[in-house]
Amino acid sequence: MPRIVTSALLDAPPDEVWPLLRDFSAIGSWHPHLPPPEVHGAGDQVGAERTFPAIGGLRERLVALDDDERTTRIAFQDSGGLPVRDYRAALRVTPASDSRSLVEWTADFDCDLSDEPAVVATVRDGVFLPGLAALKERFA
């Protein structure tokens, strides 16, 4: 089962970063490659779903939101054509110092062995790394 682990140091304390990342509906406002999604349910409620019609109908569900740990977890409901099964991702914000945050973005999923290199590259290089770079710029 592939696992993708990415992270970035942001020049802002977790209390400034977390409000943006905890809002499941806000990803289109900060991620350069993801349009604003259609959201069903409140963006801060477990069970909310977001759909990206422009990305093959990709549909995700918020499966966990922990303000104490500053962690969100999502699961694909429809992969939008990405050849994965049991896709789960997490965003976590932790203190790196008094004025900096570490944001970790991870994913675990299953896919055919022949698809693994392309899927890992698509998710890591096309979604996670550009998103983390945008967050670094936003909180610079």
LUMLOPA-121140 format. One line per 3 residues: number of its first residue (from 1); their letters; for each residue x, y, z of C-alpha. Coordinates in Angstrom, 3 decimals, padded with zeros to 6 digits. Each point is the difference from the previous one (the first is absolute). Example, Ala and Ser with C-alpha at 12.3 -4.5 7.8 and 13.67 -1.06 7.14 Angstrom:
<pts>
1> as> 012.300 -004.500 007.800  001.370 003.440 -000.660
</pts>
This chain:
<pts>
1> mpr> 000.000 000.000 000.000  001.644 003.278 -001.077  000.472 002.802 002.508
4> ivt> 000.776 003.588 -000.934  001.486 002.279 002.645  000.669 003.682 -000.658
7> sal> 000.555 002.975 002.278  000.820 003.689 000.068  001.114 002.536 002.593
10> lda> -002.186 003.093 000.052  000.957 003.370 001.462  -003.103 000.227 002.161
13> ppd> -001.045 -001.619 003.268  -002.481 -002.899 -000.099  -002.777 002.202 001.402
16> evw> 000.168 002.066 -003.213  000.314 -002.943 -002.414  -002.515 -002.398 001.512
19> pll> -003.196 002.062 -000.605  000.633 -000.127 -003.754  000.869 -003.701 -000.162
22> rdf> -002.780 -001.193 002.298  -002.596 001.422 -002.407  -000.666 -002.907 -002.362
25> sai> -001.806 002.318 -002.410  002.879 002.515 -000.318  002.565 -002.013 -001.989
28> gsw> -000.873 001.763 -003.248  000.878 003.344 001.622  003.624 -000.923 000.682
31> hph> 000.959 -002.897 -002.283  001.224 001.143 -003.441  -001.153 -003.136 -001.875
34> lpp> -003.344 -000.674 001.665  -003.074 002.047 -000.875  -002.538 000.874 002.679
37> pev> -001.951 -003.213 000.617  -003.717 -000.560 000.291  -000.484 -000.706 003.698
40> hga> -002.830 -001.949 001.584  -000.141 000.550 003.739  001.896 002.409 002.217
43> gdq> 003.725 000.260 -000.739  000.832 -000.652 003.638  -002.247 -003.026 000.532
46> vga> 001.064 -003.614 -000.362  -002.048 -001.544 -002.781  000.113 003.067 -002.268
49> ert> 000.755 -000.768 -003.639  001.727 002.076 -002.642  -000.151 -000.669 -003.731
52> fpa> 002.243 001.340 -002.746  -002.030 -000.249 -003.236  002.922 001.440 -001.995
55> igg> 002.233 -002.835 001.254  -001.983 -002.961 -001.286  -002.556 000.213 002.779
58> lre> 002.549 -000.684 002.750  -002.016 -000.286 003.214  001.438 000.026 003.501
61> rlv> -001.490 -000.398 003.469  001.314 001.570 003.189  000.414 -003.013 002.291
64> ald> 001.797 001.634 002.944  000.603 003.482 001.362  001.995 000.368 003.213
67> dde> 000.578 003.549 001.247  002.199 -001.166 002.891  002.368 -001.858 -002.342
70> rtt> -000.612 002.472 -002.873  -000.635 -002.862 -002.402  -002.511 -000.658 -002.761
73> ria> -000.512 -003.291 -001.805  -001.809 -000.539 -003.284  -001.001 -003.050 -002.026
76> fqd> -000.837 -000.235 -003.684  -003.616 -000.835 -000.737  000.668 000.183 -003.769
79> sgg> 003.603 000.165 -001.223  -000.850 002.104 -003.050  001.789 -002.442 -002.272
82> lpv> 003.170 -000.345 002.085  000.688 -003.767 000.102  -000.030 -000.370 003.793
85> rdy> -001.941 -001.903 002.630  -000.435 000.771 003.696  001.598 003.449 -000.343
88> raa> 000.389 001.874 003.285  001.918 003.221 000.578  000.810 002.137 003.012
91> lrv> 001.131 003.558 000.654  001.655 000.780 003.306  001.324 003.257 001.447
94> tpa> 002.529 -000.082 002.857  002.198 002.648 001.613  003.542 000.166 -001.399
97> sds> 000.943 002.946 002.255  -001.821 002.886 001.659  -000.602 001.630 -003.376
100> rsl> 000.101 -002.868 -002.526  -002.151 -002.982 -000.913  000.693 -003.351 -001.559
103> vew> -002.748 -001.113 -002.370  -000.001 -003.686 -000.891  -002.135 -001.318 -002.868
106> tad> -000.133 -003.762 -000.356  -001.958 -002.575 -001.953  -000.435 -003.754 000.097
109> fdc> -001.765 -001.927 -002.745  -000.026 -003.176 -001.988  000.517 -000.289 -003.751
112> dls> 001.284 -002.438 -002.568  003.771 -000.346 000.194  000.345 001.141 -003.615
115> dep> -001.870 003.261 000.823  001.906 000.793 003.195  002.827 002.228 -001.351
118> avv> -002.397 002.148 -002.039  -002.550 000.301 002.807  002.644 000.928 002.565
121> atv> 001.418 002.644 -002.359  -003.463 001.379 -000.800  -000.997 000.379 003.642
124> rdg> 003.365 001.092 001.400  001.196 002.258 -002.834  -003.362 001.167 -001.332
127> vfl> -001.939 000.532 003.226  001.974 -000.174 003.247  003.201 001.876 -000.897
130> pgl> -001.726 002.874 -001.862  -002.478 000.329 002.871  002.743 000.131 002.604
133> aal> 001.947 002.525 -002.102  -003.108 002.198 -000.186  -000.403 -000.196 003.767
136> ker> 003.660 000.997 000.493  -000.555 003.011 -002.240  -003.290 000.933 001.695
139> fa> 001.570 -000.060 003.460  003.359 001.572 -000.981
</pts>
